[in-house]
């Protein structure tokens, strides 16, 4: 696996900062003001904007303990939006630097959701579109065969969606601004709520949330107040995936600031997901992609000396109990022999760095 030249990694960091500055200015213009609020014992920042009728409209910003948010609140000012310069950076990074850009539909959809406030409201981009970001995030060149997709998956915590007291504009309207043929997909449960939207070409946008562990919520869409009228399908193991996500850039147009899962969590989660794929329909093809993406990230984490990160999140998943352990064992058993050997070596090396014991999923 080839590394991305340090010059291009530096350019990506510059693009990231410029894109965040531009997004911040768009969301929080100088005429508004930041307001702290205490909710259930935690401090959050909100932003009040004049509504033009003598009142204000309030937007959620984020938790007060986030150091990046705290710094930006203290330095609140208008940032220059250098759109053309950022587009040139994106073109250089993808054409010369070997980093990955999404297909046009995926990029446009993520941009529309980001502009609507998805990541400000602590949504997390997951699935293959998120995987496309790991080339720049880890500084490695990933093969195109592992990143092709026909859908976009978005995750959001139920508790956050319920408590932020803010919302995206109507999801269906945001999507129809990208492609007028987007329509809500009827939920399999027969519920009137929709957690997925699809266009005439079959491109699907799906919203997911963590399973709250009660039988009453199994196979029922969860109402998500922050998601602009969209519900979300509860998914087991998702809370592990989206815990402590990271900020990065999707290389589309002038760069889109996004939030994605930690790559080590993504890799372990892919083993778990692969173990639970159906054996009919698209299940086998999706399982093969899961295993391929996990194996590529194990290699990338080894190459970038992040074995300790992988061992740490692997142990977290393993310690969640027998069901998690069985899923990891099954997924690891699907890895080709060279990839399984690498996974084993990375876990052992990471455990040594962390000075902790580790139980391997290969029966040793």
Order of alpha helices (4+ residues) and beta strands (2+ residues): alpha-beta-beta-beta-alpha-alpha-alpha-beta-alpha-alpha-beta-alpha-alpha-beta-beta-beta-beta-beta-alpha-beta-beta-alpha-alpha-alpha-alpha-alpha
